[in-house]
Amino acid sequence: MATLSFGFLNSEVAKAEPSVNYGIHQDFVSTRALGMGNAFTAMANDPHTLFYNPAGLGMIKEPTINMFLRFGLSDSFLKLTDDIDKAGDNGTEKEKIDAISEIFAKNYGETYYGRMPSLGGFWVRPRWGIAAIPVDVETSLSLHQQVGPFLNVEAYNDTTLAYGYGRKVKWGKGTWYWGATFKAVYRVYANSALAAADMASDSKVVREDTAKEGLATDFNAGVLWTPKFESAKWQFISPTFAFVIRNVLDMGFKTNFNWVGENTGEPPKAQRRFDLGSKWELPQFWKFFKVRGLFDIRDLGHERITLMKSLHLGGELDWYVANWWKGAYRVGINQGYFTAGVTMKFIWFQLDLATWADEIGTKDTRRESRRYMLEMALDF
């Protein structure tokens, strides 16, 4: 299989400029959130609130340790990389180039996504939490026709350390929470266009000559508000509203440790983004079920944002048998596309599955990239 890790090797300089990926890269994603349309800004009962909205740390009631390993793929991602690898194994140089060119032509216009591996852990307590994510690799492959058939590659590998703090505030009617997450992210980024000849000589898709790397220190800030209503109807649905600013400083990845090479440049900025969200939760019924709905407007301020890309809608049904056996079902809309997910937790082992789609088209042309995520975690 073609290697997708950041084990860079030297290669020929690509003969074409890489095309623009119109999707929006998310520095951190939660499998649970993706199953419910990635509408998670007002959700505050999960360690991942550290990145989605640190104000939620003020609502955490019990200490939690969560260690996860996740893998995300789009349709036929592994088949494409395996086909390229096999085509480059046998025959003369010309035969290899012809075979890979045929694969490129057959998949022209397609886009392939992989987020693997993503490995890390959280330790969250009431009011504060920390996270360490040593490896989080995302790779996007697309086939385009420029001066010839090219495989366009965009890849990220982030190493993240974060500390968050949140607390309750007494102010006005209702209940307010505020919070901030301070984070250090060392990013290795690559973006290139590879011809069939490049792949015939070396099947690695991420090349050292396109690498950029650097360290960014920044913070996210957020608030949550649960209003107090006199009407019993509004009290019944218990709404919560949220506002978050991510990458507040947005100063870029200025500090370069040259881990990949001596002449690597600076990765693109993460970009300052604004998120608005709300949660509408019904009281627990039949003792075994709880239902909530969420609506977010996310990534405002990003250079590639459109109205459709900003919209996120989700619903979640928690089910409960005992403290050692519980889970949830989810559905949602992410950037105009259907999402679904499920969680099953048995004692300390938790399994999350999700399918979702990102909008990767231009402002004038919609284009879906269907993806799947599997996450295994120890949660206790």
Summary of the structure (lengths in Angstrom):
residues: 380
radius of gyration: 21.9
end to end distance: 35.8
largest distance: 78.7
contacts: 1329
relative contact order: 0.19
helix: 16%
strand: 50%
